[in-house]
């Protein structure tokens, strides 16, 4: 009989209404931490262990800089941004990843991410109408994998086998992840991500701390601090490379230029770093949904980024619109989330 693990403590994050009836409730956890790992605010269990999945991508991309790959191969900001991406497989995304591989002297068949259809409609229709199949370049993780290949070459390692947890690329990523999260490297046990790359489980507070360090560089060795600056500046300069037009991740980066660095991942995890606040924030939706992200994240940020841009403010109450264009409901965040983050002048560590 399979072992049944205890479920983590969760709190209501958002409620979905089919007016006037409550149709769904999203539970989860929130943790806010500084660069020392002090827990500053929490909702639900902030110590719940979560799997990083694609939230790890900006942290994984640090190795592209610290290894010397970015300079050796002349990678520009847009290339670093797509290394952090869960992109939609648009023509621009595919072209940018292909440029990285060209500069490495490799072709797309070195990518170990697998193949899936692009989620961007224009590229999907182009392939279908031309009778073409997608390539590994269309995989939403292809930029991350191109960055790992660049890192392998810069380290003098063979590109083959770069997804093996024992490969020098993955060992370097683990060292970086331990430094940013404050977790012992020995506790970082590799788990298989959807694209085949190793990913890791961290306490939610560790995710928040990692993004606080990422966005500020505080407490990091010089090479890692400089890498964090280059990676976050690239994400801020090219938000459309990180996801794509219409995506919440891209919208958030575009509407908070350089002030907020954010990356969403699979199974409902969303991580942010607030530069001016020296604060990291991690949100985990227990049911794995991404639907609550916009209203929940905007609710958390409202007091810290006032005034919010109209594009972000509109997301605090996400509307359900049916196929006739009629508003039939909404997703609203729990009211307590609007005041969850402490003001900079009154910060104090909270008990988990």
C-alpha positions in Angstrom: 0.0 0.0 0.0 1.3 3.4 -1.0 2.5 5.6 1.9 0.1 8.6 2.5 1.9 11.8 3.3 0.3 14.5 5.5 -1.0 17.4 3.5 0.6 20.8 4.1 -1.4 23.5 5.8 -3.0 25.7 3.2 -5.1 28.9 3.4 -7.6 30.4 0.9 -5.8 32.3 -1.8 -8.6 33.2 -4.1 -12.3 32.4 -4.8 -13.8 32.0 -8.2 -17.4 33.2 -8.5 -20.0 32.3 -11.2 -22.1 35.2 -10.1 -23.4 35.1 -7.5 -22.4 31.6 -6.5 -19.0 30.5 -5.3 -17.8 28.0 -7.9 -14.2 27.2 -6.9 -11.8 27.9 -4.1 -8.0 28.0 -4.6 -6.0 27.2 -1.5 -2.3 27.6 -1.1 0.6 29.2 0.7 2.6 32.5 0.5 6.0 33.3 1.9 7.9 36.6 2.0 11.6 36.6 3.0 14.6 38.9 2.8 18.1 38.0 1.6 19.1 36.6 5.0 16.2 34.2 4.8 14.1 35.9 7.5 10.5 35.2 7.1 8.7 38.5 6.9 5.1 37.4 6.1 3.3 34.2 5.6 -0.1 32.8 4.6 -0.6 29.1 5.1 2.5 27.0 5.8 5.6 28.9 4.6 7.8 25.9 5.1 6.0 23.6 2.7 8.4 22.0 0.3 7.7 22.9 -3.3 9.2 21.8 -6.6 10.8 24.7 -8.4 10.0 23.5 -11.9 10.3 26.5 -14.3 10.6 29.0 -11.4 14.2 27.7 -11.4 15.0 29.1 -14.8 16.5 32.5 -13.9 18.5 30.7 -11.2 19.7 28.1 -13.7 20.6 30.8 -16.1 23.2 32.3 -13.7 25.6 29.6 -14.8 25.6 30.9 -18.3 27.3 34.0 -17.0 29.5 32.6 -14.2 30.9 29.9 -16.5 32.0 32.6 -18.9 29.7 31.3 -21.6 27.8 34.5 -22.1 31.0 36.4 -22.9 32.8 33.7 -24.8 29.9 33.2 -27.2 28.8 36.8 -27.4 25.3 36.2 -25.9 23.3 39.4 -25.7 20.5 40.4 -23.2 17.8 38.9 -25.4 19.6 35.5 -25.4 19.9 35.6 -21.6 16.2 36.4 -21.3 15.2 33.4 -23.4 17.4 31.2 -21.2 15.1 32.2 -18.4 11.9 31.6 -20.4 8.9 29.4 -20.5 8.3 30.8 -23.9 5.4 30.2 -26.3 7.3 29.0 -29.2 6.8 32.1 -31.3 8.9 32.8 -34.4 10.9 35.3 -32.3 11.5 32.8 -29.6 12.6 30.1 -32.0 14.9 32.5 -33.8 16.5 33.6 -30.6 17.2 30.1 -29.3 18.5 29.2 -32.8 20.9 32.1 -32.6 22.4 30.8 -29.4 22.9 27.4 -30.9 24.5 28.9 -34.0 27.0 30.8 -31.8 27.8 27.5 -30.0 28.4 25.7 -33.3 25.6 23.3 -32.4 22.3 22.4 -34.0 18.8 21.9 -32.5 19.3 18.2 -32.1 21.7 18.8 -29.2 18.7 20.1 -27.3 17.5 17.5 -24.8 14.2 19.2 -24.0 12.0 17.1 -26.3 9.3 18.4 -28.7 5.9 19.9 -28.3 3.7 22.2 -30.3 4.1 26.0 -29.8 1.4 27.6 -27.7 1.6 30.8 -29.7 -1.3 30.7 -32.2 0.5 32.3 -35.1 3.4 29.8 -35.1 1.1 26.9 -34.4 -1.1 27.8 -37.5 2.0 28.4 -39.6 3.3 24.9 -38.9 -0.1 23.3 -39.4 -0.8 25.0 -42.7 2.6 24.2 -44.0 2.3 20.6 -43.0 5.3 20.9 -40.7 6.1 19.4 -37.3 7.5 21.4 -34.4 11.1 21.0 -33.5 12.9 21.1 -30.2 13.3 24.8 -30.7 9.5 25.2 -30.1 9.7 23.5 -26.7 9.0 26.2 -24.0 12.2 25.1 -22.3 14.5 25.3 -25.3 16.1 28.5 -24.1 17.1 27.0 -20.8 18.6 24.0 -22.5 20.5 26.2 -25.0 22.0 28.0 -22.0 23.0 24.7 -20.4 24.7 23.7 -23.6 26.6 27.0 -23.7 27.6 26.4 -20.0 28.9 22.9 -20.8 31.1 24.2 -23.6 32.4 27.0 -21.5 33.3 24.6 -18.7 35.2 22.4 -21.1 32.6 19.6 -20.7 31.0 17.5 -23.3 27.5 18.8 -24.3 26.2 15.2 -24.5 24.8 14.2 -21.2 24.3 17.7 -19.9 21.0 16.7 -18.2 22.7 14.2 -16.0 22.6 15.4 -12.4 26.3 14.5 -12.1 27.3 16.6 -15.2 29.4 19.7 -14.4 26.6 22.0 -15.6 24.1 20.6 -13.1 26.7 20.6 -10.3 27.3 24.3 -10.9 23.6 25.0 -10.9 23.2 23.2 -7.6 26.0 25.3 -6.0 24.3 28.5 -7.2 20.9 27.3 -5.9 22.3 26.5 -2.5 23.9 29.9 -2.2 20.8 31.8 -3.1 18.3 29.7 -1.2 20.3 29.1 1.9 19.6 25.4 1.7 22.5 22.9 2.1 23.6 21.6 -1.2 23.4 18.1 0.2 19.6 18.6 0.6 19.1 19.4 -3.1 18.0 16.0 -4.5 17.4 16.1 -8.3 13.9 15.5 -9.5 13.0 15.1 -13.2 11.3 18.1 -14.7 9.0 17.9 -17.7 11.8 18.8 -20.1 14.2 16.2 -18.6 16.4 18.7 -16.8 16.9 18.2 -13.0 14.8 20.3 -10.8 14.7 20.6 -7.0 12.4 20.9 -4.0 12.8 23.8 -1.5 10.9 25.2 1.4 8.7 28.1 0.1 10.8 30.4 2.3 13.9 29.2 0.4 12.3 30.1 -2.9 11.5 33.6 -1.6 15.0 34.1 -0.3 16.5 32.9 -3.6 14.5 35.5 -5.5 15.4 38.2 -3.0 19.1 37.4 -3.6 18.6 37.2 -7.3 17.0 40.6 -7.7 19.5 42.4 -5.3 22.7 40.3 -5.5 23.1 40.9 -1.7 25.3 38.4 0.1 26.5 36.7 -3.0 30.1 36.2 -4.2 31.1 38.8 -6.7 30.8 36.6 -9.8 27.4 35.4 -8.8 26.2 38.9 -7.9 27.3 40.2 -11.3 25.6 37.3 -13.0 22.4 38.0 -11.1 22.5 41.6 -12.3 23.0 40.6 -15.9 20.2 38.0 -15.9 17.7 40.2 -14.1 18.5 43.2 -16.4 18.0 40.9 -19.4 14.6 39.8 -18.1 13.5 43.4 -17.5 14.7 44.5 -20.9 13.1 41.6 -22.9 10.0 40.6 -21.0 8.4 39.2 -24.1 11.3 36.6 -24.3 10.4 35.3 -20.8 6.9 34.2 -21.8 5.2 36.0 -24.7 2.6 38.5 -25.6 -0.5 38.3 -23.4 1.2 36.3 -20.7 1.0 37.4 -17.1 4.7 36.8 -16.5 5.6 39.1 -19.4 3.0 41.7 -18.4 4.3 41.9 -14.9 7.9 42.3 -16.0 6.9 45.0 -18.5 4.7 47.0 -16.1 7.3 47.0 -13.3 10.5 47.7 -15.4 13.4 46.5 -13.3 11.5 46.8 -10.0 10.1 43.2 -10.0 11.7 40.1 -11.4 9.2 37.2 -11.6 9.0 33.7 -13.0 6.1 31.3 -12.9 6.4 27.5 -12.9 4.3 24.4 -13.3 1.9 23.3 -10.6 1.0 26.7 -9.4 4.3 28.1 -8.1 5.1 31.7 -8.8 8.2 33.5 -7.5 9.1 37.2 -7.4 11.9 39.4 -6.3 11.2 43.1 -5.4 14.4 45.1 -5.9 13.6 48.3 -4.0 12.2 46.2 -1.1 15.1 43.7 -1.0 12.3 41.2 -0.7 11.5 37.8 -2.2 8.0 36.4 -2.5 6.8 32.9 -3.4 3.2 31.8 -4.0 2.1 28.2 -4.2 -1.4 27.3 -5.4 -2.2 23.9 -3.9 -4.3 22.6 -6.8 -1.5 23.4 -9.3 -3.5 26.1 -11.1 -2.1 29.3 -12.6 -5.5 31.0 -12.8 -5.2 32.6 -9.4 -1.7 34.1 -10.0 -2.8 37.5 -11.4 -5.3 38.5 -8.7 -3.2 37.0 -5.9 0.1 38.5 -7.0 -1.4 41.9 -7.7 -3.1 41.9 -4.3 0.2 41.2 -2.6 2.0 43.9 -4.6 -0.6 46.6 -4.4 0.8 48.2 -1.2 4.4 47.8 -2.3 4.1 49.2 -5.9 1.4 51.9 -5.4 0.2 53.3 -7.7 -0.1 50.2 -9.8 -0.3 50.6 -13.6 -3.8 50.3 -14.9 -2.9 47.1 -16.7 -1.9 45.5 -13.4 -4.7 47.0 -11.3 -7.3 45.5 -13.7 -6.0 42.0 -12.8 -6.8 42.2 -9.1 -10.3 41.1 -10.0 -10.0 38.7 -13.0 -13.3 38.4 -14.9 -14.8 35.3 -16.4 -16.0 36.1 -19.9 -18.1 33.6 -21.8 -18.0 32.9 -25.6 -20.6 35.6 -26.1 -18.4 38.3 -24.5 -20.5 38.5 -21.4 -18.9 38.8 -18.0 -20.3 35.9 -15.9 -18.0 35.9 -12.9 -14.6 36.7 -11.5 -11.7 35.4 -9.5 -11.0 37.5 -6.4 -8.0 37.2 -4.0 -8.6 36.7 -0.3 -8.9 40.3 1.3 -6.1 39.6 3.8 -3.5 39.4 1.0 -3.8 43.1 0.2 -2.1 43.9 3.5 0.0 40.8 4.0 3.4 42.3 3.2 4.9 44.4 5.9 5.8 48.0 5.3 9.6 48.6 5.0 9.7 50.6 8.2 7.9 48.0 10.3 9.6 44.7 9.1 10.2 42.1 11.7 10.7 38.4 11.5 7.5 36.3 11.9 7.2 32.9 13.4 6.6 30.2 10.8 
